[in-house]
Each structure stands twice: as C-alpha cells, then as structure tokens.
Amino acid sequence: MNKHKLFLPALLAGLLASSCNTLNYEDAQDEETVAIGFGSTDKQEFASAMVSSLIASPTLNYIGGPDKGDDMRIIVYMGGVANRTSEHIDTTGITDSIRKTMLNSGKFRFVTTAAGQSEIGDQVNFQQASGRVDPAKAREFGKQLGADVVMYGTLRSIEKTRDRTIANVGTKTDDLYYQFVLECANIETGEVIWIDEKELRKVEKTNLFGG
C-alpha cells in the first residue's frame, strides 16, 4: 500500500484531535500567566497587599464620635479607583475584594457604595409611596450612618516593548508595570490618614516562532 495514503489519514486525525477545545476548572487562586495584560493574579495581589496594610495601620484603629457609642471602629465609604492604564479594567473587582476582607476582619464598618445607595433609595421610596407597606413599619430617609473616612485610589501602568533584532536573536520583549495607590481621607477634616501602594511588573518574551 502507498505510504502516502496511510500518512494522510493519520495527519488529518492528528490535526482534528489537536483542534478540539478543552475546558477545565482550575483553582481560582493559582497564578494566571495566560497573557501579559491585567488578570486575576494582579487583582488578588493588589487587594491582598492593601488589606494587610490597612488592617495593620495604627491610624485606622478607631475614630470616635457622639453618635457611635462604644463602637469606635472606623466607618468606611469605599469610593472609586481611577483606571489610568491603557486597558479596560473594572477596578471594582479590586475594591470589592478589599471591602470583603476588611469587613470580615471585624476591625472596620462600611456604609454602602453608590450602587447600594441607589437600591436603598428605590426601596425606601417604594415603602413610603406604594401604599403596600404598613406605614408604621416603613423605613425612612435620614437615619443612615455617616462614614468617618472615604477610600479611593488610582491604577496606573507603564508599557514598553523591545522589538526583534539580530542582537536579541529575534526575541520580542513586552514589559508591563502597574502601580496601584490607595488612600483614606478623614471626611470631616479632609486629612489623608493612610496611603499605600503596590507595584507589579511583568515581562513577556516572544521568539520568532511565538514561544
């Protein structure tokens, strides 16, 4: 039998097998290195670093107030993180992780975000105006907690590329640097009482064959 006739079906079978997609669940905490751009590991690194610093900071131990009674834990409003990178990054993914861990630590109290305020407003208006809720049990505006501090920040990046040359044996290098800065300001005084940053740098090298 012609060897070429045997080789062709085997080649086609191999190509078909290699073109099949595979899907696996992996540990969400594993390091992600699929691409150089912003990913889950970067989000986790930023959130973890900031939470550790926030919990350890002596300036965030307590803030007193006439309406707080014996619970002097700082009440936080989580503001936004401005994305100053060239990528489309939903920075609420970082702040949500920070809020969750800070709240679960037991050291901080939180008032809701702007999205939560919108939902609260809709519900209070419903209870007050729909006629479906017992007026004696309907919630009212004007009784929310006032935050002690507002937390906000900025995510920046610097991207550089070294193109292929004879000197680097045809290897392209992409260098991506992130700087994540977060700060807390006392709402009453405007004083910044805590600030920290986390830096990340990633380098991707691609040879002539894409490896």
Secondary structure as a PSIPRED ss2 file (coil, helix, strand):
# PSIPRED VFORMAT (PSIPRED V4.0)

   1 M C   1.000  0.000  0.000
   2 N C   1.000  0.000  0.000
   3 K H   0.000  1.000  0.000
   4 H H   0.000  1.000  0.000
   5 K H   0.000  1.000  0.000
   6 L H   0.000  1.000  0.000
   7 F H   0.000  1.000  0.000
   8 L H   0.000  1.000  0.000
   9 P H   0.000  1.000  0.000
  10 A H   0.000  1.000  0.000
  11 L H   0.000  1.000  0.000
  12 L H   0.000  1.000  0.000
  13 A H   0.000  1.000  0.000
  14 G H   0.000  1.000  0.000
  15 L H   0.000  1.000  0.000
  16 L H   0.000  1.000  0.000
  17 A H   0.000  1.000  0.000
  18 S H   0.000  1.000  0.000
  19 S H   0.000  1.000  0.000
  20 C C   1.000  0.000  0.000
  21 N C   1.000  0.000  0.000
  22 T C   1.000  0.000  0.000
  23 L C   1.000  0.000  0.000
  24 N C   1.000  0.000  0.000
  25 Y C   1.000  0.000  0.000
  26 E C   1.000  0.000  0.000
  27 D C   1.000  0.000  0.000
  28 A C   1.000  0.000  0.000
  29 Q C   1.000  0.000  0.000
  30 D C   1.000  0.000  0.000
  31 E C   1.000  0.000  0.000
  32 E C   1.000  0.000  0.000
  33 T C   1.000  0.000  0.000
  34 V C   1.000  0.000  0.000
  35 A C   1.000  0.000  0.000
  36 I C   1.000  0.000  0.000
  37 G C   1.000  0.000  0.000
  38 F C   1.000  0.000  0.000
  39 G C   1.000  0.000  0.000
  40 S H   0.000  1.000  0.000
  41 T H   0.000  1.000  0.000
  42 D H   0.000  1.000  0.000
  43 K H   0.000  1.000  0.000
  44 Q H   0.000  1.000  0.000
  45 E H   0.000  1.000  0.000
  46 F H   0.000  1.000  0.000
  47 A H   0.000  1.000  0.000
  48 S H   0.000  1.000  0.000
  49 A H   0.000  1.000  0.000
  50 M H   0.000  1.000  0.000
  51 V H   0.000  1.000  0.000
  52 S H   0.000  1.000  0.000
  53 S H   0.000  1.000  0.000
  54 L H   0.000  1.000  0.000
  55 I H   0.000  1.000  0.000
  56 A H   0.000  1.000  0.000
  57 S C   1.000  0.000  0.000
  58 P H   0.000  1.000  0.000
  59 T H   0.000  1.000  0.000
  60 L H   0.000  1.000  0.000
  61 N C   1.000  0.000  0.000
  62 Y C   1.000  0.000  0.000
  63 I C   1.000  0.000  0.000
  64 G C   1.000  0.000  0.000
  65 G C   1.000  0.000  0.000
  66 P C   1.000  0.000  0.000
  67 D C   1.000  0.000  0.000
  68 K C   1.000  0.000  0.000
  69 G C   1.000  0.000  0.000
  70 D C   1.000  0.000  0.000
  71 D C   1.000  0.000  0.000
  72 M C   1.000  0.000  0.000
  73 R C   1.000  0.000  0.000
  74 I E   0.000  0.000  1.000
  75 I E   0.000  0.000  1.000
  76 V E   0.000  0.000  1.000
  77 Y E   0.000  0.000  1.000
  78 M E   0.000  0.000  1.000
  79 G E   0.000  0.000  1.000
  80 G E   0.000  0.000  1.000
  81 V E   0.000  0.000  1.000
  82 A E   0.000  0.000  1.000
  83 N E   0.000  0.000  1.000
  84 R E   0.000  0.000  1.000
  85 T C   1.000  0.000  0.000
  86 S C   1.000  0.000  0.000
  87 E C   1.000  0.000  0.000
  88 H C   1.000  0.000  0.000
  89 I C   1.000  0.000  0.000
  90 D C   1.000  0.000  0.000
  91 T C   1.000  0.000  0.000
  92 T H   0.000  1.000  0.000
  93 G H   0.000  1.000  0.000
  94 I H   0.000  1.000  0.000
  95 T H   0.000  1.000  0.000
  96 D H   0.000  1.000  0.000
  97 S H   0.000  1.000  0.000
  98 I H   0.000  1.000  0.000
  99 R H   0.000  1.000  0.000
 100 K H   0.000  1.000  0.000
 101 T H   0.000  1.000  0.000
 102 M H   0.000  1.000  0.000
 103 L H   0.000  1.000  0.000
 104 N H   0.000  1.000  0.000
 105 S H   0.000  1.000  0.000
 106 G C   1.000  0.000  0.000
 107 K C   1.000  0.000  0.000
 108 F E   0.000  0.000  1.000
 109 R E   0.000  0.000  1.000
 110 F E   0.000  0.000  1.000
 111 V C   1.000  0.000  0.000
 112 T C   1.000  0.000  0.000
 113 T C   1.000  0.000  0.000
 114 A H   0.000  1.000  0.000
 115 A H   0.000  1.000  0.000
 116 G H   0.000  1.000  0.000
 117 Q H   0.000  1.000  0.000
 118 S H   0.000  1.000  0.000
 119 E H   0.000  1.000  0.000
 120 I H   0.000  1.000  0.000
 121 G H   0.000  1.000  0.000
 122 D H   0.000  1.000  0.000
 123 Q H   0.000  1.000  0.000
 124 V H   0.000  1.000  0.000
 125 N H   0.000  1.000  0.000
 126 F H   0.000  1.000  0.000
 127 Q H   0.000  1.000  0.000
 128 Q H   0.000  1.000  0.000
 129 A H   0.000  1.000  0.000
 130 S C   1.000  0.000  0.000
 131 G C   1.000  0.000  0.000
 132 R C   1.000  0.000  0.000
 133 V C   1.000  0.000  0.000
 134 D C   1.000  0.000  0.000
 135 P C   1.000  0.000  0.000
 136 A C   1.000  0.000  0.000
 137 K C   1.000  0.000  0.000
 138 A C   1.000  0.000  0.000
 139 R C   1.000  0.000  0.000
 140 E C   1.000  0.000  0.000
 141 F C   1.000  0.000  0.000
 142 G C   1.000  0.000  0.000
 143 K C   1.000  0.000  0.000
 144 Q C   1.000  0.000  0.000
 145 L C   1.000  0.000  0.000
 146 G C   1.000  0.000  0.000
 147 A C   1.000  0.000  0.000
 148 D C   1.000  0.000  0.000
 149 V E   0.000  0.000  1.000
 150 V E   0.000  0.000  1.000
 151 M E   0.000  0.000  1.000
 152 Y E   0.000  0.000  1.000
 153 G E   0.000  0.000  1.000
 154 T E   0.000  0.000  1.000
 155 L E   0.000  0.000  1.000
 156 R E   0.000  0.000  1.000
 157 S E   0.000  0.000  1.000
 158 I E   0.000  0.000  1.000
 159 E E   0.000  0.000  1.000
 160 K E   0.000  0.000  1.000
 161 T E   0.000  0.000  1.000
 162 R E   0.000  0.000  1.000
 163 D C   1.000  0.000  0.000
 164 R C   1.000  0.000  0.000
 165 T C   1.000  0.000  0.000
 166 I C   1.000  0.000  0.000
 167 A C   1.000  0.000  0.000
 168 N C   1.000  0.000  0.000
 169 V C   1.000  0.000  0.000
 170 G C   1.000  0.000  0.000
 171 T C   1.000  0.000  0.000
 172 K E   0.000  0.000  1.000
 173 T E   0.000  0.000  1.000
 174 D E   0.000  0.000  1.000
 175 D E   0.000  0.000  1.000
 176 L E   0.000  0.000  1.000
 177 Y E   0.000  0.000  1.000
 178 Y E   0.000  0.000  1.000
 179 Q E   0.000  0.000  1.000
 180 F E   0.000  0.000  1.000
 181 V E   0.000  0.000  1.000
 182 L E   0.000  0.000  1.000
 183 E E   0.000  0.000  1.000
 184 C E   0.000  0.000  1.000
 185 A E   0.000  0.000  1.000
 186 N E   0.000  0.000  1.000
 187 I C   1.000  0.000  0.000
 188 E C   1.000  0.000  0.000
 189 T C   1.000  0.000  0.000
 190 G C   1.000  0.000  0.000
 191 E C   1.000  0.000  0.000
 192 V E   0.000  0.000  1.000
 193 I E   0.000  0.000  1.000
 194 W E   0.000  0.000  1.000
 195 I E   0.000  0.000  1.000
 196 D E   0.000  0.000  1.000
 197 E E   0.000  0.000  1.000
 198 K E   0.000  0.000  1.000
 199 E E   0.000  0.000  1.000
 200 L E   0.000  0.000  1.000
 201 R E   0.000  0.000  1.000
 202 K E   0.000  0.000  1.000
 203 V E   0.000  0.000  1.000
 204 E E   0.000  0.000  1.000
 205 K E   0.000  0.000  1.000
 206 T E   0.000  0.000  1.000
 207 N C   1.000  0.000  0.000
 208 L C   1.000  0.000  0.000
 209 F C   1.000  0.000  0.000
 210 G C   1.000  0.000  0.000
 211 G C   1.000  0.000  0.000
